[in-house]
Amino acid sequence: MITEFGSFALVLALCLSMAQAGLSFVGRARRDVILTGAAEGAALAAFVCVAAGSVALIHAFVTSDFSVLNVAENSHTEKPLIYKIAGAWGSHEGSILLWCFALTAYGCAAALARGLPWDLKALTVGTQGALGTLFIGYMVLASNPLLRLASPPVEGRSLNPLLQDPALAAHPPFLYAGYVGLSVVFSLAVAALIEGRVDSAWARWVRPWTLAAWSLLTVGITLGSFWAYYELGWGGWWFWDPVENASLMPWLMATALLHSAVVTEKRGALAAWTVFLAIAAFTLSMLGAFLVRSGVLTSVHAFAVDPRRGILLLAILAAASGSAFALFAWRAPLLKDQSAFAPISRESALVLNNIILAAVATTVLAGTLWPLILEAFGRQGGVGAPYYNLVVGVLMAVAFVILPAGPLLAWKRADALAVLRRLSLAAGIALAAGLIVFSLASPRRAVAAMQVAAGVWLVAGAVEEAAGRLRAFRVPLAESGRRLRGLPRGAWGMTLAHLGLGLFVMGAAFESAWRVEGAAVISPGSGLDLGAYRLTLLSVDDRAGPNYDAERGVIRVVDKNGSLVCDATPERRTYDTGGQTTSKVALCPKGLDDVYIVLGERRAVAGGGSAWLVRAFWNPWVRLLFVGPILMALGGALSLSDRRMRIADGRRSVAPTAALAPAE
Amino acid sequence: MVVATAAPILALATGLTLFGLRGSISYFYTPAQARSAHVSAGQAIQLGGLVSPGSVVKGDDGAVRFVVADRLASDPVVFRGDLPDLFREGQGVVAMGAFDRAGVFVATTILAKHDERYMPRELTRALKAQGEWRGGGAAASYGAARAAP
């Protein structure tokens, strides 16, 4: 009954989304506040309906109602409760429902937001409704998550064991909240294009939405990367796989948007470019959903793929983005910048940042789609990691060199010499760090040493910028403390994010250049050497989990002085349903490093007894790879808490407007 | 002004892309196709075919050796990593890597069939062309494994 109610709610949500779009656009055209108000009510109701549908699906999963197709295919009575709930978004249908949930939630938030000019708001809510119509329509007509089975099975087929993991249970909600958060920015851009007006008030609206989406996306990608790191047992954290690239591309565009919207808000410049980025960012989100869900590209993380319905997602993408870009081509010439800036200025630095980020996104896109381009010429194949490492590495290196200077440059016209003088200490530290790493680390690696120097440069630059803001060491400590609390949080958020990026770069450099790997077939009592560590297999015993049986090894890790680092307990699990085996990696943290241990398969030994294949990695500084992005996301959240980001306040001096073209 | 900044960056991006693509496109071949295309040692490719029954040997150093074959030719493959769960003798596999000088294919990533109906698209197509494919359409997903980089 609850399932039928949920199905009905989803159909109702489709109707409400159509009403939301229709009422908004008609209301705006007739300048009728009652109609646009009704549209806002429809946005609210559509969210409530999709939420009801989601609750119905989760209910079906929790109660293991196998008469629902989705539950029968992705759940099992013996599965732990958290993975029953997470199973609700583990399938194609469920993930589309999650997408629609996020879409209507953002639509509802936009409808409830205060302070936006009513015409702009009406068109934003309307565009959000149009997007809702497309996606909810797809869900109801082609991908119903609540479809019933005529003859329900006694037991379900269970969720892929690889997905039964806490990090991955949380990964899709964060990722989708990020992806779909960009839909609001998209809608704001479309609304601004229809109105023909992009001013600093508009940009002030775009910034918090972009920040929220960007922070959530950062967390989502990091969770996914961390999952791949410890769940797949391959020792790596990023593989330049199409599914990974699909999440990176909108992130890059959102990062560019974050920076260009600042220029549009503060200086009334780059209006058309900011609008373009807003459309492009959500377009890449939709492209990501299509690439991941259609299976059109061969991926190592292909879960819940359905090629036939994928083409429908492509059609939705074409309809939404096609019309938005057409609108942009038609209206963008109306958007004129009113302020100019000198070649050495903060605007210029941000323009450079934007060009590089957009170029990186484009090259990643080219590499990701390359198999399709080859196919058009009758060949089959793909592009490997060396391509991405080269192209992304070199382009980002350019960005990293200029990044610390950006926040120190003044708007409009800056004194390059003064900035260089301020950064000389940071540059010296970075250079020294690079040289030390180059001469001490073995094996000797020049490129990795340069990467480390780049990371240190970013961190030192961020610290220098913060110290300058606090006037540290130049005014009494109490005065600095007061400034720490008094200065706007937005600036601290930026510092934190840039710091996080620096830490990430350092972690990436160390981890990829100086990782040590070892593998051996060993029986209890014997061991293997891994860099500075000695691993000894103490015992292997059997253990029963809730829905799997496991062999659990106890492996003692000692360092070269013979002192104990940890007793690691990697597992090899065989799941009852489907008989799939997975490795539960044991992570043994030591400072910023991980000793990473995988228990492989059992081998018979000549003369009786057993031995196990043990594979281990020493991953130096790998923790920074996850700490860095989390700091970036926290920086975003901190900026978001800045009072200036809450538009309702509106207590700000009016910045110059970018363009005041006629509305119709 | 913006154009003056953008031009060198875009030129750099384009140059890098073309250079990078030239070096790292890996084409898909079955063993017979690889032979007729004279794939040289060290060139990154994707090798697809069926795992020859009885050919899988698991070494004590963590390496797995097996033979990938199509109807006309076969190649020895070595992979240092945990095989995907549904790697089976007699079934389809796509290995990414390169041949060494001795003609052994050193795989860095292995994609194998994950359920009864699915194979990576490239393999399905190549085997169909050779008349060796006897399966249905596509389905859910497949297993993958990767050697330590």
Contacts between the chains, C-beta under 8 A, distances in Angstrom:
chain1	res1	chain2	res2	distance
A	160	B	141	7.2
A	232	B	146	7.4
A	233	B	82	6.1
A	234	B	81	6.9
A	234	B	145	7.1
A	234	B	146	4.2
A	234	B	147	7.8
A	234	B	148	7.2
A	235	B	148	5.3
A	235	B	149	7.7
A	236	B	146	6.9
A	236	B	148	7.8
A	236	B	149	6.0
A	239	B	146	6.9
A	295	B	121	8.0
A	295	B	138	6.9
A	298	B	94	7.6
A	298	B	111	6.9
A	298	B	120	5.0
A	298	B	121	6.3
A	298	B	122	6.7
A	300	B	109	6.8
A	300	B	111	6.9
A	300	B	144	3.8
A	300	B	146	6.9
A	301	B	144	7.7
A	302	B	141	4.7
A	302	B	142	6.5
A	303	B	140	7.9
A	303	B	141	5.3
A	304	B	140	7.2
A	304	B	141	7.3
A	305	B	138	7.8
A	305	B	140	6.5
A	305	B	141	5.9
A	307	B	138	5.5
A	341	B	1	7.9
A	343	B	1	6.4
A	348	B	1	7.7
A	348	B	5	6.8
A	351	B	2	5.7
A	351	B	5	5.9
A	351	B	6	7.9
A	352	B	5	5.7
A	352	B	9	7.3
A	355	B	5	6.4
A	355	B	6	5.0
A	355	B	9	4.8
A	355	B	10	7.3
A	356	B	9	6.0
A	359	B	9	5.8
A	359	B	10	6.3
A	359	B	12	7.9
A	359	B	13	3.9
A	360	B	13	7.8
A	362	B	13	7.0
A	363	B	13	5.8
A	363	B	16	7.1
A	363	B	17	5.0
A	363	B	20	8.0
A	366	B	17	5.9
A	366	B	21	7.7
A	367	B	17	8.0
A	367	B	20	7.9
A	367	B	21	7.6
A	370	B	21	7.0
A	370	B	25	6.9
A	374	B	25	7.3
A	374	B	27	7.6
A	379	B	27	6.0
A	379	B	28	7.9
A	380	B	27	6.6
A	380	B	28	3.8
A	380	B	46	7.8
A	380	B	122	4.7
A	380	B	125	7.1
A	380	B	126	7.5
A	381	B	25	5.7
A	381	B	26	5.4
A	381	B	27	3.7
A	381	B	28	5.1
A	381	B	45	7.6
A	381	B	46	6.4
A	382	B	25	7.3
A	382	B	26	5.8
A	382	B	28	8.0
A	382	B	46	7.0
A	383	B	20	8.0
A	383	B	21	6.5
A	383	B	24	5.7
A	383	B	25	5.7
A	383	B	26	7.4
A	384	B	24	4.5
A	384	B	25	7.9
A	384	B	26	5.4
A	384	B	44	5.5
A	384	B	96	7.6
A	385	B	24	7.6
A	386	B	20	7.1
A	386	B	23	6.3
A	386	B	24	4.3
A	386	B	44	7.9
A	387	B	20	4.1
A	387	B	21	6.1
A	387	B	23	7.2
A	387	B	24	4.0
A	387	B	25	7.9
A	388	B	20	7.8
A	390	B	16	6.3
A	390	B	19	7.4
A	390	B	20	4.6
A	390	B	23	7.9
A	390	B	24	7.9
A	391	B	13	7.3
A	391	B	16	4.6
A	391	B	17	5.8
A	391	B	20	4.8
A	394	B	12	7.3
A	394	B	16	5.7
A	395	B	9	7.7
A	395	B	12	7.0
A	395	B	13	6.1
A	395	B	16	7.0
A	398	B	9	7.2
A	398	B	12	7.5
A	512	B	149	7.7
A	515	B	148	7.9
A	515	B	149	7.9
A	517	B	148	4.3
A	519	B	61	6.6
A	519	B	62	3.1
A	519	B	80	7.0
A	520	B	60	7.3
A	520	B	61	7.1
A	520	B	62	6.8
A	521	B	60	4.5
A	521	B	61	7.8
A	521	B	62	7.2
A	580	B	85	5.2
A	580	B	86	7.9
A	581	B	85	5.6
A	582	B	85	7.5
A	583	B	82	6.6
A	598	B	82	6.8
A	600	B	62	7.3
A	600	B	82	5.8
A	601	B	58	7.8
A	601	B	82	7.8
A	603	B	58	7.2
A	603	B	60	7.9
A	613	B	58	7.8
A	613	B	62	5.7
A	613	B	82	7.9
A	615	B	62	5.9
A	615	B	81	7.7
A	615	B	82	6.9
A	615	B	148	7.6
A	617	B	148	6.7
